Amino acid sequence: MTKTTGPEVGVTLYSFTNEWLNRQFDLDMLMREVARRGLGPNIEIIGFQSFKEFPDVSDDFASRFKDLIVETGLNPVSLAINSDRFLKPGQQPIDDATLVEYHKRQLRSAKKLGFSLVRYQFALPVHLLPDIAPYAEELGVRMGVEVHAPMWAGHPAVIAYREMYDKLQSPVLGWIPDFGGTATAIPPSLLDAARAAGAKESLIELVQQIWPEPGMSHEKAGKLREIAIREGHDPLHIQAVNLAFFILANHDPKSWAELVDRTIHIHGKFYGVNDAGVEEAIPYETILPLFRDGGFTGTIVSEWEGHAYCADDAFEQVRRHQAMCRRILAGEAVAA
């Protein structure tokens, strides 16, 4: 087996969204299957996806979850929490004080369940961090904000957070890079899914032309929609290709080096790993050594987002991704 150096690999249960939604597995079954296939032991779970009681959890549920952890031998590394202001349809957004308490409830649940860190989101205004970080310190739970596409290390929101991190100097605050922001191409699997749904080749060519252009993702998505509607493309086909602008962006993969020192966890976003062990859209050969050589020793959880548009076997995709990561981290080239 290839020996991994530096970071460890694991998986987020989000990768198995299709298997979850199709009721192939409940939480207990899914965790047992992940353990059986050796895709752990480190795991991430999305609180609102997997825990019915969330954002709060009962003593009984916490006890049963910890028993399951012992049974499976899995390690609950990261709990993904939400930073929503709009909690219910038709209601007004919650105010700052309520949003702060909302985060504290989720932090308490993470601690209760045995997670050592939480993934939070930029939807939490940066000025509220001084109200939350001390509470996370009291609990001993780290907080990593997810740098998700179309964001990257140089995005204005990331810069604002970096300035606040510098000001607070809290040991619990850090980054969770999501590699979708530094892709080099639209995943061929996404384009194939659009073709299978009936999208014309002229629409496929249009999205491939606009996606690499400079500018904000939402602006490019609007440009594509405007042209595609004018050319008479079906709205459902436009929606299928427009997904590319919101799940990945084409910023410099080497820019992650700016965040390595405060990275506490990584979302190994991917869309498909081919038979040669290469990801189809994200330059892992460039990205992973930045973190390995920069001293990151946390977990890279495999996060397959191809489930958004296709029904491939998520377990096989995760297996391939983890094998690829181990190979790269060990400094091995692609097999000839």
C-alpha positions as CSV (number, residue, x, y, z in Angstrom):
1,M,0.0,0.0,0.0
2,T,1.2,3.5,-0.8
3,K,2.4,5.2,2.4
4,T,0.9,8.7,3.0
5,T,3.1,11.4,4.5
6,G,1.8,14.5,6.3
7,P,-1.9,14.8,5.9
8,E,-4.3,12.0,6.5
9,V,-7.2,11.0,4.3
10,G,-10.8,10.5,5.3
11,V,-14.3,11.1,3.9
12,T,-17.3,13.4,4.3
13,L,-20.6,11.5,4.4
14,Y,-21.8,14.3,2.0
15,S,-20.2,12.3,-0.8
16,F,-22.9,9.7,-0.3
17,T,-25.8,12.1,-0.8
18,N,-27.5,10.0,-3.5
19,E,-27.2,6.8,-1.5
20,W,-28.7,8.7,1.5
21,L,-31.5,10.3,-0.5
22,N,-32.4,7.1,-2.2
23,R,-32.8,5.5,1.3
24,Q,-30.1,2.9,0.5
25,F,-28.6,3.7,3.9
26,D,-29.6,5.3,7.2
27,L,-26.9,6.9,9.3
28,D,-25.9,3.7,11.2
29,M,-25.8,1.7,8.0
30,L,-23.8,4.3,6.1
31,M,-21.2,4.6,8.9
32,R,-20.8,0.8,9.1
33,E,-20.4,0.6,5.3
34,V,-17.7,3.4,5.3
35,A,-15.9,1.5,8.0
36,R,-16.3,-1.9,6.2
37,R,-14.8,-0.5,3.0
38,G,-11.9,1.2,4.9
39,L,-12.8,4.7,3.7
40,G,-12.2,6.2,7.2
41,P,-11.4,6.3,9.9
42,N,-11.6,10.1,9.8
43,I,-15.1,11.3,8.9
44,E,-17.0,14.5,8.5
45,I,-20.7,14.7,8.9
46,I,-23.1,17.5,7.9
47,G,-25.3,18.2,11.0
48,F,-28.5,19.1,9.2
49,Q,-28.2,16.3,6.7
50,S,-27.6,13.5,9.1
51,F,-29.0,14.4,12.5
52,K,-32.7,14.8,12.8
53,E,-32.5,16.7,16.1
54,F,-29.9,19.2,14.9
55,P,-28.9,22.0,15.8
56,D,-29.5,20.5,19.2
57,V,-29.0,16.8,20.1
58,S,-30.3,14.9,23.1
59,D,-28.2,13.0,25.6
60,D,-29.7,9.8,24.3
61,F,-28.8,10.4,20.7
62,A,-25.3,11.6,21.7
63,S,-24.8,8.4,23.6
64,R,-26.0,6.2,20.8
65,F,-23.8,8.1,18.3
66,K,-20.8,7.6,20.5
67,D,-21.6,3.9,20.8
68,L,-21.7,3.7,17.0
69,I,-18.3,5.4,16.8
70,V,-16.8,2.8,19.1
71,E,-18.4,0.0,17.2
72,T,-17.2,1.2,13.8
73,G,-13.8,2.5,14.8
74,L,-14.5,5.7,13.0
75,N,-13.1,9.1,14.1
76,P,-15.5,12.0,14.1
77,V,-13.1,14.7,13.0
78,S,-15.4,17.5,11.6
79,L,-19.1,18.5,12.0
80,A,-20.4,20.8,9.2
81,I,-22.6,23.5,10.8
82,N,-24.7,26.1,9.0
83,S,-24.7,29.9,9.2
84,D,-28.2,30.6,7.9
85,R,-30.1,33.8,8.7
86,F,-33.2,32.6,6.9
87,L,-34.2,29.6,9.0
88,K,-37.8,29.1,7.8
89,P,-39.5,30.1,4.5
90,G,-41.5,33.4,4.7
91,Q,-39.8,34.5,7.9
92,Q,-37.6,37.6,8.4
93,P,-33.9,36.9,8.8
94,I,-32.7,36.4,12.4
95,D,-30.7,39.2,14.0
96,D,-27.1,39.1,15.0
97,A,-27.6,38.1,18.6
98,T,-29.8,35.1,17.5
99,L,-27.3,34.2,14.8
100,V,-24.5,34.1,17.4
101,E,-26.6,31.9,19.7
102,Y,-27.5,29.7,16.7
103,H,-23.8,29.0,16.2
104,K,-23.3,28.4,19.9
105,R,-26.0,25.7,19.9
106,Q,-24.3,23.9,17.0
107,L,-20.9,24.2,18.7
108,R,-22.4,22.6,21.9
109,S,-23.8,19.8,19.8
110,A,-20.4,19.2,18.1
111,K,-18.7,19.0,21.5
112,K,-21.5,16.7,22.9
113,L,-21.1,14.3,19.9
114,G,-17.3,14.2,20.2
115,F,-16.2,16.3,17.1
116,S,-13.0,18.2,17.5
117,L,-13.8,20.9,14.9
118,V,-16.7,22.4,13.0
119,R,-17.0,23.7,9.4
120,Y,-18.7,27.0,9.3
121,Q,-19.5,29.4,6.5
122,F,-18.9,32.9,5.2
123,A,-22.6,33.6,5.8
124,L,-21.5,34.4,9.3
125,P,-20.6,38.1,9.2
126,V,-17.0,38.6,10.1
127,H,-17.8,41.2,12.7
128,L,-19.5,38.5,14.8
129,L,-16.4,36.3,15.2
130,P,-15.3,38.1,18.4
131,D,-18.6,37.1,19.9
132,I,-18.2,33.4,19.0
133,A,-14.5,32.6,19.1
134,P,-14.2,32.8,22.9
135,Y,-17.1,30.4,23.3
136,A,-15.5,27.9,20.9
137,E,-12.2,28.3,22.9
138,E,-14.1,27.4,26.1
139,L,-15.5,24.3,24.5
140,G,-12.2,23.4,23.0
141,V,-13.7,23.1,19.5
142,R,-11.9,24.6,16.5
143,M,-13.8,26.5,13.8
144,G,-12.8,26.4,10.1
145,V,-14.5,28.6,7.6
146,E,-15.0,26.8,4.3
147,V,-13.3,28.6,1.3
148,H,-15.7,27.2,-1.3
149,A,-16.0,28.0,-5.0
150,P,-16.2,30.6,-6.4
151,M,-14.0,31.8,-3.5
152,W,-10.3,31.3,-3.3
153,A,-7.4,32.7,-1.2
154,G,-7.6,36.1,-2.8
155,H,-11.4,36.6,-2.5
156,P,-12.4,39.8,-0.7
157,A,-14.4,37.9,1.9
158,V,-11.3,35.7,2.6
159,I,-9.2,38.7,3.0
160,A,-11.6,40.3,5.5
161,Y,-11.6,37.1,7.5
162,R,-7.9,36.9,7.4
163,E,-7.7,40.4,8.9
164,M,-10.1,39.5,11.7
165,Y,-8.1,36.3,12.3
166,D,-5.0,38.4,12.6
167,K,-6.7,40.7,15.1
168,L,-8.2,38.0,17.3
169,Q,-5.3,35.6,17.3
170,S,-7.6,32.8,18.5
171,P,-6.1,29.3,18.5
172,V,-9.5,27.8,17.4
173,L,-10.0,29.8,14.2
174,G,-8.8,28.5,10.8
175,W,-9.5,27.7,7.2
176,I,-11.1,24.8,5.4
177,P,-10.0,25.0,1.8
178,D,-12.4,23.5,-0.8
179,F,-10.5,22.8,-4.0
180,G,-13.5,23.6,-6.3
181,G,-12.3,27.2,-6.4
182,T,-9.1,26.3,-8.2
183,A,-10.2,24.0,-11.0
184,T,-8.6,24.1,-14.5
185,A,-11.6,22.9,-16.5
186,I,-15.3,22.1,-16.3
187,P,-15.6,18.4,-15.3
188,P,-16.2,16.3,-18.5
189,S,-18.6,14.3,-16.4
190,L,-20.8,17.4,-15.9
191,L,-20.8,18.2,-19.6
192,D,-21.7,14.6,-20.4
193,A,-24.6,14.7,-17.9
194,A,-25.8,17.9,-19.7
195,R,-25.6,16.1,-23.1
196,A,-27.5,13.1,-21.7
197,A,-30.2,15.5,-20.5
198,G,-30.5,16.8,-24.1
199,A,-28.3,19.9,-24.2
200,K,-27.1,20.8,-27.6
201,E,-23.4,20.8,-28.5
202,S,-23.6,24.5,-29.2
203,L,-24.6,25.1,-25.6
204,I,-21.8,22.9,-24.3
205,E,-19.3,24.9,-26.4
206,L,-20.8,28.2,-25.1
207,V,-20.3,27.3,-21.4
208,Q,-16.7,26.1,-22.1
209,Q,-16.0,29.4,-23.8
210,I,-17.4,31.6,-21.0
211,W,-16.4,29.6,-17.9
212,P,-12.6,30.4,-18.2
213,E,-13.2,34.1,-18.8
214,P,-12.1,36.6,-16.1
215,G,-14.9,38.0,-13.8
216,M,-17.2,36.9,-11.0
217,S,-18.9,33.5,-11.4
218,H,-22.5,34.9,-11.1
219,E,-21.7,37.5,-13.8
220,K,-20.5,34.8,-16.2
221,A,-23.5,32.7,-15.4
222,G,-25.8,35.6,-16.2
223,K,-23.9,36.2,-19.5
224,L,-24.4,32.5,-20.5
225,R,-28.1,32.5,-19.6
226,E,-28.7,35.7,-21.7
227,I,-26.9,34.4,-24.8
228,A,-28.4,30.9,-24.4
229,I,-32.0,32.2,-24.1
230,R,-31.5,34.4,-27.1
231,E,-30.3,31.4,-29.1
232,G,-33.3,29.4,-28.1
233,H,-31.9,26.8,-25.7
234,D,-34.2,25.0,-23.3
235,P,-34.1,26.5,-19.8
236,L,-33.5,23.1,-18.2
237,H,-30.5,22.6,-20.4
238,I,-29.2,26.1,-19.5
239,Q,-29.6,25.2,-15.8
240,A,-27.7,22.0,-16.3
241,V,-24.6,23.7,-17.7
242,N,-24.9,26.8,-15.5
243,L,-24.2,24.6,-12.5
244,A,-20.5,24.8,-13.5
245,F,-20.3,28.4,-12.5
246,F,-21.4,27.7,-8.9
247,I,-19.6,24.6,-7.9
248,L,-16.2,25.4,-9.3
249,A,-14.1,28.3,-10.5
250,N,-10.7,28.7,-12.3
251,H,-8.4,30.6,-9.9
252,D,-4.7,29.9,-9.4
253,P,-4.3,26.5,-7.6
254,K,-1.0,27.8,-6.1
255,S,-2.8,30.5,-4.2
256,W,-3.7,28.0,-1.5
257,A,-0.2,28.4,-0.2
258,E,-1.4,31.7,1.4
259,L,-3.8,29.8,3.7
260,V,-1.7,26.7,4.6
261,D,-0.5,28.1,8.0
262,R,-4.0,28.4,9.3
263,T,-5.6,25.4,7.5
264,I,-7.1,23.0,10.1
265,H,-9.1,20.7,7.8
266,I,-9.5,20.2,4.0
267,H,-12.4,19.4,1.8
268,G,-10.9,17.3,-1.0
269,K,-13.5,18.4,-3.5
270,F,-13.6,16.3,-6.7
271,Y,-15.9,15.3,-9.5
272,G,-14.3,12.2,-11.0
273,V,-11.1,10.2,-10.8
274,N,-10.3,8.3,-14.0
275,D,-8.7,4.9,-14.4
276,A,-5.3,6.4,-14.4
277,G,-5.9,7.9,-10.9
278,V,-6.2,11.6,-12.0
279,E,-9.0,14.0,-11.1
280,E,-10.7,15.3,-14.2
281,A,-11.0,19.0,-13.4
282,I,-8.8,19.9,-10.3
283,P,-5.0,19.9,-10.4
284,Y,-4.3,17.8,-7.3
285,E,-0.7,17.2,-8.4
286,T,-0.1,20.9,-7.8
287,I,-2.3,21.5,-4.8
288,L,-1.6,18.7,-2.4
289,P,2.2,19.2,-2.2
290,L,1.5,22.8,-1.0
291,F,-0.2,21.5,2.1
292,R,2.1,18.5,2.7
293,D,5.3,20.6,2.3
294,G,3.7,23.5,4.2
295,G,3.3,21.3,7.4
296,F,-0.4,20.5,7.3
297,T,-1.0,17.3,9.2
298,G,-4.8,17.3,9.5
299,T,-7.4,15.4,7.4
300,I,-8.3,15.7,3.8
301,V,-11.8,14.4,3.5
302,S,-12.9,13.1,0.1
303,E,-15.8,15.2,-1.0
304,W,-17.4,13.9,-4.2
305,E,-19.8,16.4,-5.7
306,G,-20.4,14.5,-8.9
307,H,-23.6,13.3,-7.2
308,A,-25.1,16.7,-8.1
309,Y,-25.5,15.6,-11.7
310,C,-24.8,11.9,-12.0
311,A,-25.5,8.6,-10.3
312,D,-22.1,6.9,-10.3
313,D,-21.1,4.7,-7.4
314,A,-19.9,7.2,-4.7
315,F,-18.1,4.5,-2.8
316,E,-15.9,3.7,-5.8
317,Q,-15.3,7.4,-6.5
318,V,-14.2,8.0,-2.9
319,R,-11.9,4.9,-3.0
320,R,-10.2,6.2,-6.2
321,H,-9.9,9.7,-4.8
322,Q,-8.2,8.5,-1.6
323,A,-5.8,6.3,-3.6
324,M,-4.9,9.3,-5.7
325,C,-4.3,11.5,-2.6
326,R,-2.1,8.9,-1.0
327,R,-0.1,8.5,-4.1
328,I,0.5,12.3,-4.5
329,L,1.2,12.8,-0.8
330,A,3.8,10.0,-1.0
331,G,5.5,11.8,-3.9
332,E,4.7,9.1,-6.5
333,A,3.9,9.9,-10.2
334,V,1.0,8.6,-12.2
335,A,1.5,5.0,-13.1
336,A,2.5,4.6,-16.8
